[in-house]
Every structure is written in structure tokens, then in C-alpha cells.
Amino acid sequence: MSDSPEWGDLRYFLELARTGKLSATAKKLGVEHTTVSRRIARLEHEMDTSLFLRTRKGYALSQAGEALVPYAESMESAMLTALSEASGRDAGASGTVRIGTPEAYGLCILPRFLDRLYAAHPRLIVELLPLPHFPSLAAREVDILVTLAPPRTGRYVVSRLTDLEYQLHASAEYLAAHPPIRGLGDLAGHDFVDYVQDQLMNEGLRYLEQLTPRPRRRFTSTSMLAQRDAIAAGLGLGMLIPYVVDNRPNLIPVLPGEGKVTLTLWIAAPTELFKLRRVRAAWDFIREMTESDPTQFHYPF
């Protein structure tokens, strides 16, 4: 190694390792893709080794690149922590924190409580990504992820948030126009509203099969809010979370308790980002908000 690598080059290395593509890395760093290519080439020359394998799909880490990642992440963590501390201990959290959530959770829960977070940290900025699919922690698309599928490998802080209950519902009009449902065996032959099956965020969302062997799906969507409106319109039976039902009298529980499936909601963040005050402030807020009102996530039956 002729010279010690510059942190700037290691930053380019980390971003390319996370995205796997020159164009995505360049966009994230606000430079031309040729700049990324040049900085990576310089780093590989300084380290006298290839850090990436060039493939038709993009850039994959070589064995040497895999070994470098934790050291580069440690440097990134130290730099981010130093910048966070330098902003002032008593000023509260500041800067931007990006939070990825399931669509309905992000739209129905977080915005209602954000005034509390901003009151405690007036210099904090929240970017919320309430998506029908989970963004990537590994690619640093978000700083915090609320998810049904916590990362199993990698350097992450992961914590259980709460159990999340899904209960079968229907509209009053649908129930009046179709045969009565007195038990799970009566579900056969009814119409259902559900997720698009090849676009599921998590395999646990194949919950209808736990209630009836071959559900007849009349309408599917990647959006639970769209499913809720389709159920309310009488298109079929469907599974809903308490905060999605939200006191809508036309949405009636079907087989209360018996027609219920429970999954677990998790919160996760990269270890090096978890140390930052802005990330910890948002993390603690999400946990406190969840614990303060369990009725948002659990049915009373």
C-alpha cells in the first residue's frame, strides 16, 4: 500500500458497496458516475487489490472488499458521531432522519404524533417513506426501519416493537347479501380482498390461508388502505389492523378473535447510525408512541 486511503475514497467505497451500481452511488453522493469510478480505481490502486467484481448487474464486493466494509463503517460511525457531538450536547437532536415504514403504519400512525417529537427536538427533520415494500437498510435508503421482517445478518440494532393483530372484516352490506359466517368452515365460497401475492413484504402476510385453504381473491392490492376501502365497498372479506379500521362503523369484525392472525412489528437501524442523537431521538419516539397506546395495534377481543 503506497499511501493511506483517504476517508473520501472510503465513503465512495461504502456507498457503492451498498447500492451495487455506479449510477445510484453517483446520485446519492451528488457527483458524476465517472467520479465514482475514478475514486474507486484510486482506492484499489492504493490498497493494491480489487475491491469489487464487475458484473452485468453491477458491482459486487470481492473478498477483499467484504473484509474492508466493517473497518470503513467504523470510520463512518466515528465521523458521524463526532459531527453529532460537535453540534452541541444541550441543543437537542438536529438534522434529518429518514424513517421507512409499512404504508398504513406510516400514513395512519406516525404523522398524528410527530408534533411531540418536534416539540422535544425543534431542529429535527423527519423524512417518512411509507411504502408498500420495505426500503433497504443495507443500501442506507433509510436510517430507521419499522418492519415485519427484521434483518437477520449484518451490523444492526433490532428491537421488537409490538404484536400486530390482523382481524377479518366485512361491510354490513356484504354480510347482508351473502350466506352467514358462523365458523371458519363457512368462509369457503366467500370473496376476499387481499395483498397481491407476488408482491408481499413478508411471508406472514399469507394469513388468509390460515383461515381458509383456498381463499377466492376478488380484489388485491399492495396497499392496505386500498384493501380497506374495497372491503368497505362490499367487494369481499379482508384482514385489517386496528389503526386502519379507525372507528369506521361500516367495517364489521367477522368471527372476532377466531378470524385473527398475529404478527410482530420490529424496529431496526444500522449500528453505526444508532449512536447518532437524531436517530436515537426518532427511535425512542417510535417506541414511546407504540407503547403509549396499545389499542392502535391490538383488538379488544
QUIQUICOR-V138252 format. One record per residue. N is the residue number from 1. OMEGA is omega in whole degrees, 0 to 359 (999 if undefined). BURIAL is I if it has 16 or more other ideal C-beta (glycine too) atoms within 10 Angstrom, else O. D_FIRST is the distance of its C-alpha to the first C-alpha in Angstrom with 2 decimals. Layout:
BEGIN
N|OMEGA|BURIAL|D_FIRST  N|OMEGA|BURIAL|D_FIRST
END
This chain:
BEGIN
1|185|O|0.00  2|181|O|3.81  3|175|O|5.77  4|180|O|7.25  5|176|I|8.89  6|177|O|12.53  7|180|O|15.33  8|178|O|17.04  9|178|I|14.54  10|177|I|14.71  11|177|I|18.45  12|179|I|18.58  13|181|I|16.72  14|182|I|19.33  15|178|I|22.23  16|177|I|21.43  17|183|I|21.05  18|183|I|24.47  19|182|I|26.31  20|182|I|24.92  21|179|I|26.02  22|185|I|24.75  23|180|O|28.23  24|178|I|28.67  25|180|I|25.35  26|179|I|26.23  27|182|O|29.70  28|182|I|28.60  29|178|I|26.26  30|180|O|28.77  31|175|O|26.75  32|181|O|26.99  33|177|O|25.42  34|177|O|23.68  35|178|O|21.85  36|181|I|20.61  37|181|I|19.54  38|181|O|17.71  39|178|I|15.84  40|179|I|14.85  41|179|O|13.76  42|180|I|11.56  43|179|I|9.98  44|177|I|9.61  45|181|O|8.12  46|181|O|5.40  47|178|I|5.00  48|178|O|6.09  49|175|O|9.28  50|182|O|12.68  51|182|I|13.82  52|170|I|17.38  53|181|O|20.12  54|179|O|22.32  55|178|O|25.96  56|180|O|29.33  57|180|O|29.59  58|185|I|26.31  59|176|I|22.83  60|181|O|22.39  61|170|I|19.44  62|178|O|17.69  63|178|O|17.26  64|178|O|13.63  65|177|I|15.08  66|181|O|17.91  67|182|O|15.84  68|187|I|14.05  69|183|I|17.50  70|179|O|18.98  71|178|O|16.19  72|178|I|16.37  73|177|I|20.13  74|177|O|20.23  75|178|I|18.64  76|180|I|21.16  77|180|I|23.92  78|180|O|23.32  79|181|O|23.36  80|179|I|26.48  81|179|O|28.19  82|179|O|27.66  83|179|O|29.10  84|180|I|31.94  85|182|O|32.81  86|182|O|32.68  87|176|O|35.35  88|185|O|37.92  89|188|O|39.08  90|185|O|42.70  91|184|O|42.45  92|180|O|42.18  93|179|I|39.70  94|181|I|38.73  95|185|I|36.79  96|173|O|36.87  97|182|I|36.85  98|185|I|37.15  99|175|I|39.28  100|182|I|39.80  101|166|I|43.08  102|187|I|45.56  103|185|I|47.77  104|179|I|50.97  105|182|I|49.35  106|183|I|47.61  107|186|I|50.80  108|186|I|53.42  109|191|I|51.86  110|185|I|49.09  111|182|O|50.70  112|186|O|53.86  113|186|O|52.12  114|179|O|49.44  115|178|O|51.75  116|179|O|51.26  117|181|I|47.48  118|177|O|47.78  119|180|O|50.43  120|184|O|48.06  121|187|I|45.00  122|180|O|46.34  123|179|O|42.94  124|177|I|41.57  125|180|O|41.39  126|169|I|41.69  127|185|O|40.68  128|177|I|42.53  129|178|O|41.82  130|190|I|44.94  131|174|I|44.09  132|173|I|45.91  133|183|O|42.57  134|173|I|39.84  135|187|I|36.83  136|170|O|33.36  137|183|I|31.72  138|179|I|28.53  139|179|I|28.29  140|174|I|29.29  141|177|I|32.53  142|175|I|34.22  143|180|I|33.53  144|179|I|36.46  145|169|I|38.11  146|195|I|41.69  147|170|I|42.04  148|185|I|44.07  149|182|I|40.98  150|178|I|38.45  151|182|I|34.87  152|179|O|34.70  153|179|O|30.95  154|185|O|28.04  155|182|I|27.64  156|167|I|31.03  157|184|I|33.95  158|180|I|37.08  159|176|O|40.68  160|177|O|44.07  161|183|I|46.10  162|166|I|49.49  163|183|O|51.50  164|187|I|52.44  165|175|I|55.84  166|182|I|56.88  167|178|I|60.65  168|179|I|62.70  169|173|I|64.65  170|175|I|67.17  171|177|I|69.36  172|181|O|73.02  173|179|O|74.02  174|182|I|72.01  175|180|I|73.51  176|186|O|77.02  177|184|O|76.73  178|181|I|75.29  179|182|O|76.43  180|180|O|76.06  181|182|I|73.01  182|179|O|74.11  183|182|O|71.30  184|180|O|68.07  185|180|O|70.18  186|183|O|71.71  187|180|I|68.40  188|180|O|68.71  189|177|O|69.90  190|176|I|68.79  191|182|I|66.38  192|172|I|62.95  193|187|I|60.39  194|173|I|56.78  195|169|I|53.12  196|194|O|52.02  197|178|O|51.12  198|179|O|48.07  199|184|O|46.56  200|175|I|46.70  201|187|I|44.19  202|182|O|44.87  203|177|O|46.90  204|180|I|49.07  205|169|I|50.65  206|188|O|52.54  207|181|I|55.07  208|180|I|58.19  209|176|O|58.05  210|181|O|58.52  211|181|I|61.84  212|190|I|63.19  213|185|O|62.04  214|182|O|62.08  215|180|I|62.10  216|185|O|63.47  217|180|I|61.07  218|180|O|62.96  219|176|I|60.28  220|179|I|56.52  221|173|I|53.92  222|182|O|50.35  223|175|O|51.91  224|178|I|53.89  225|175|I|55.69  226|177|O|56.93  227|179|I|57.99  228|182|I|59.88  229|178|O|61.79  230|176|I|62.58  231|179|I|63.96  232|179|I|66.01  233|176|O|67.35  234|182|I|68.68  235|180|I|66.43  236|176|I|65.92  237|178|I|64.71  238|183|I|61.17  239|182|I|58.89  240|177|I|58.23  241|181|I|56.53  242|184|I|58.73  243|174|I|56.97  244|177|I|57.47  245|169|I|61.17  246|173|O|61.59  247|176|O|65.38  248|188|O|66.28  249|181|O|69.76  250|178|O|69.75  251|188|I|66.91  252|176|I|68.62  253|178|I|66.95  254|184|I|67.97  255|184|I|68.49  256|181|O|67.10  257|179|O|64.85  258|180|O|65.39  259|185|I|63.65  260|176|I|60.56  261|182|I|56.97  262|173|O|54.44  263|181|I|50.66  264|177|O|48.07  265|183|I|46.24  266|172|I|42.78  267|184|I|40.44  268|177|I|36.64  269|174|I|33.66  270|185|I|29.87  271|184|O|29.19  272|178|I|26.99  273|182|I|29.71  274|181|I|32.52  275|185|I|31.66  276|184|I|32.50  277|181|I|36.06  278|179|I|36.88  279|179|I|35.97  280|179|I|37.78  281|179|I|40.79  282|178|I|41.16  283|181|I|40.52  284|178|O|43.22  285|181|I|45.56  286|180|I|45.38  287|181|O|46.09  288|180|O|48.96  289|180|I|50.45  290|184|I|50.44  291|185|O|52.00  292|184|O|54.59  293|181|O|56.54  294|182|O|56.36  295|175|O|59.13  296|189|I|56.61  297|185|I|55.16  298|176|I|58.04  299|182|I|61.55  300|180|O|64.54  301|999|O|65.70
END
